[in-house]
């Protein structure tokens, strides 16, 4: 299991200036958030999170319509140690059920209730849920970035809405790519490299990758595919990557996969999901008269229903839920001001869907 926690460097630099006492003495008013963001070369969202964290920890005090001021030194580092009874956590359930169930169980074990809102990939619904949960008195959030066509802008808006609440939050399953945020995810890059190495070890050199277009997970898994190929001295062929939108109808998806198999002639393929992508590979191979694994080796992330055991990379979904809930509980009780980016190892399960490479069959 691999984890990565790191201090927020912006927080540390601002804290150093406060401790030095040269620019801002206790009682001094700080510049506005946007001006500070320019000074520290970060986004306004990141700076706002830093100011909120330091306020929670007693270094700063914020007054409505007046600004942010340096707090008396006697209270520095002390305000964040208060426990708040009657805690509730808000969960925006856009992720897999195994994560949701274990997150709820861990929150309850820690004496924290959970209010769940199932928003799917609907940004307005997610934004409305954030406001509603704040009104209900939640003390923090577990959420997941959305897989939408305009995912970068949509997730920036969602992350900003959550950060503006001033409450701790942990992203799961995926992470926002351009916002500093706590997250607990699978170690997708390493897992994808391991899956690719499995196929390389069987003699395959033309290894196709089927992925979705949007979000951090597809990009990280493609990076693992590229890394494993590069280790073997193989220059990744962009033609061997088929990228499809999340919302593509199943019939169109299978049609695209069939066309791709004919055009690129891979000897092995792996998909970043079991369903719908893995299922589409199986359907396309059958339609093309390709036998698995004799004509085409096949592997996937997560499980997929098939007539034979499929080689797959299993994600630690339950562990992601537990770790995220534990992290959120810790941040509610004792705000740290750190950014925790935690990655958990996946497990490779070997199946009968992969075999040693043979001469590729004509399509």
N, C-alpha and C positions, 0 to 999 in steps of 0.2 A: 504494500500500500504506500503510495507516495502522496505527500502533502506539501503545500507551499503556503506559508503565512509570511506576509511582509508588512513592514511598517509603511504607512502612507508617507512618502517623502515630503509632500507639501506640508502636512501637519508637523513633521519634525523641523522643517526649516522655519515655519512660523513660530513654533514653540521656542526655538533657539533665539529668535529675535525678541520674543517676550521676555525670556530669561535674561538676555543681555541688558535689557532696560535702556537701550540707547535711543530707539525710535519711539517706543510707546511705554510710558510709565503707567503704573496702576491708576485708573481713572481716565486715561487718555482714550479718545475716540479713534477707532481704526478707520481707515479709508473704506469706501463701499466695496461690496463683494466683487463687482466687475473690475474695479481698479486693482484690487488685490490679485484677482485672477491674472490680469496682465502682468503685474509685477512678478508673480511666481510662475508665470508661463504655464497655466493650466486652464481647464474649462471653468466657467462660472459654477457649473453644477458640482464639480469636484471641490472648489473653494467653499461653496455653501456647506457641503458635507463636513469639511474640516472645521469651519466656524461653529457648526452645530455641535460637533464632537467636543471641541474645546470649551464650549459653553456648558455642556453636560458635565464635563470634568472640573468645572469651577475656575478655569483660566480666564474666561470671558463672561460678560453678561450682555444680553441683548434686550434692548428696550424698543417697544413698538413705536414706529414712526420717528425714532430718534437715532438708532444705529447700534453699533456693537462697540463695547467698551472693555478695557482691560480690568479684570476683577482684582480685588485686594489679594496680595500674595498669600495671606493666611489661609485662604480657601482653595489654593491651587491643588489640583489632583485629588480633592476630597469629595466633591459633590457627586461624582459618579458612583460612589460606593453604597448609595442607599438602595435597599430592596423595596420593590413596589408590590404590595399585596394585591390579590385579585387580578392576576395577569390574564390577558387574552392575546392570542396571536392571530393575525389575519393570514389566510392562505388563498392565493390566487391560483386555482387548480387548473393550470394549462399543461400539466406534465403527467407522467405515467402513474397509474393507480398505486403501484407498489411503493413509489416514493411518498405519495400522499398518505397512505395508511401508516407507514412506519413513522413519518413525521408527526402525524396526529398522536400516535401511541407514545412517542418520546416526549412530546409536549405535555401530555397528560401525566406521564411519569414524573415530570418535573413540576407538577402542580400548576400547569398553564393550560387554560382552555383554548380551543381553536374554533374560529369562525371561517368556514370554507365558502368560497365563491367560485363557481365554475364558469369561466369567461371564454374558454376556447381561444381562438386567435382574433377575437373581436376587440380592437383597441378601445373604442368608446365604452364598451362594456367593462373592460379592465380598469379604465380611468374612473368610471362611475363606482366600481367596486372599491377602489382605493379610498375614495371620498366617503363611501358608506361605512367602510370598516373603521376609518378614523372616527367617524361620528359614533360608532358603537363602542369606542374606547379601547381598541387594540393597542398593544404595547410594541408591536413589531410585525414584520411581514416575512413570509416565505413566498417566493414568486418565481416565475420563469419567463425569460424573454420570449416574445412571440415569433412564430414562423409565418411571417406575412411577406407579400411581394416587396413591400417597402420596409423591410425589417429594420434597417439601420435607423431610419428616422422614427419609425413607430416605437422601437425599443428605447430610443433616446427620450422620447416623450413620456413613456411609461416609467422609465428609471427616474427622470426628473420629478414626476408626480410623486413617486414613492419617497425620494430624497427630501422633497420639500415638506413632507410631514414631520421631519425631524426625528423619525423613529428608526431603530435599527432594522435592517432587512438583509435577507440572504437569498441569492438567486440559486436555483437548482436546475439540473439537467443541461442547461445552456447558460452562458454568461453574456452580459451586454458588452459589446466589443469596444466601445469608445467612452465608457463611463466607469469610473473607479467604484467597484461594488464588491461586497462579499459574495462568494460563490462556492458551491460544492458540486462538482461534476465528475463524470468518468474521465479517466486519463485517455482521451480519445486519440491523441497523436501516437502515443506509445502503443496502445492497443491495435490501432490500424497498422502500425509497422509490424507488430507481431503476427497479425493475420496475413499480411503480405509476405513476410518471411516464411511462413508456413508453406505458401504456394511456391515461393522461390526454391525452397528446400526440396520440393517435389519435381523440380526441373522446369517449371513454367517461367517463361520470360515475357510473354505477351499477356499481361494480367490487366483485365479491364476493371474499371471502377464505376459503379452506378451510384449517383449521389443526388441529393436535393440541392436546390440553389441557395436557400436562405439560411443564415444563422451561423453561429460559431462552430457547431458540431460538424456539419459537412466540410467546412474549411479545415478544421483540425484533423479530420480523418483523411482527407486528401493529402494533407501535409505528411501524415504517417506513411501513406502509400508512396509518396515521392521519396521520403527519407530512406525507406527500405530498398527501393529500386536503386537509388544513388549509391548505397553501401555496396551493392553488387556491381557497380559500374554501368548500370543501365540508365540511359537518359530517358526520363519519363516522357511518354508520347501523349500529347494533349488529346489526340484522337481516341485514345483508349479510355477517356473519361467522358461519360454521358451524364450531363447535368440537366435535371428536369425540375419544373416547379412543383410545389407541394400540392397544388390544387388540380393537377392534371388528371382527367378521368382515367379510370383503369384501362379501358379499351385503347385509348390513345397512348397510354404509357406502354402497354405491351407492344403496340405497333411501333413505337419509337425504339424500343429495345430490340425488336426483331431486325429493324433496319440497321441499327448500330452493329449488331452481331454480324450481319452479312458484310457490312462495309469494313469492319476492323479485324475480324477473324481472331479474337482472343482465344487462347487455350484454357484460360481460367478467368473467372469473374467473381468479384465480391461486391456486395451492396451494403450501404451504410445503415439500412434498416431491414428487418425481416419482412414486415408488411408496411406499405405496399410494394416496396422496391424488390425485395427478395422474391416475393410471390410472382412479380412481373417477370423476373429472369427465368424462373421455372416455367411459366406459361409460354414465354417467348421461345425458350429452348425446345420445348415440346412441339410447338407449332412449326419450328424449323427442322424438326426431325433429329435434333441433337440429343444424345443420351448423356445423362449425368451419372457417373463422372467420366465415362469412356471417351466421349467427344468433348466435353466441357466440364472442367472442375468448377465447383461453385461453393462459395462461403458467404457469410453474412454477419452483420451485427444483430444481436437478439435472435430469438427463435422464429422459425417459419414452419408452417405446416407443409410436409412433403412426404413422399412415399418412402423415403430413406432418411436416416439420421444425417442432418446437415451440419457441417463444420461451421461453428459460429462463435462469436465473441460475446460473452454474457456480461452485461453491465451489473455493477453492484447497486442496484436500484434501492433495495432496502437500506443499505448502509448510507447511501446518499441522503435519504429521508431522515435517518437517525442523526447523522452528523450535522445536517442543516438545522434541525430542531435544537440540537445541543448547542450549536454555535449561537443561534438566535437567543436561546435562554441565557447563555453567558453574557451576551451583549446587552440584554435587557437588564440583568442584574448588575453588571460591572462593565460599562462602556469602555472599550480599550483604545479607540481611536486608530486601530490597525485595520488594514485591508487583508482579509483572509481569502486567499484563492486556493482552495483545497481540491486536489485531484485524487481520485480513488482508482485503484487498479482493477482492470477487467480480467476475466478468466476465459482462456481459450478452451473450447470443447471440440475435440476432433470427432468428425463423423465420416460416413461413407461417401459423402458428396465430393470428396477430393481424392485424386489419385495421381500417380506419376504421369508426367507429361508424355504424350505420344504424338505422332505426326498429326497435325490439325486436319480435320475433315473438311472437305469442300462444302460450302454453303450454297 
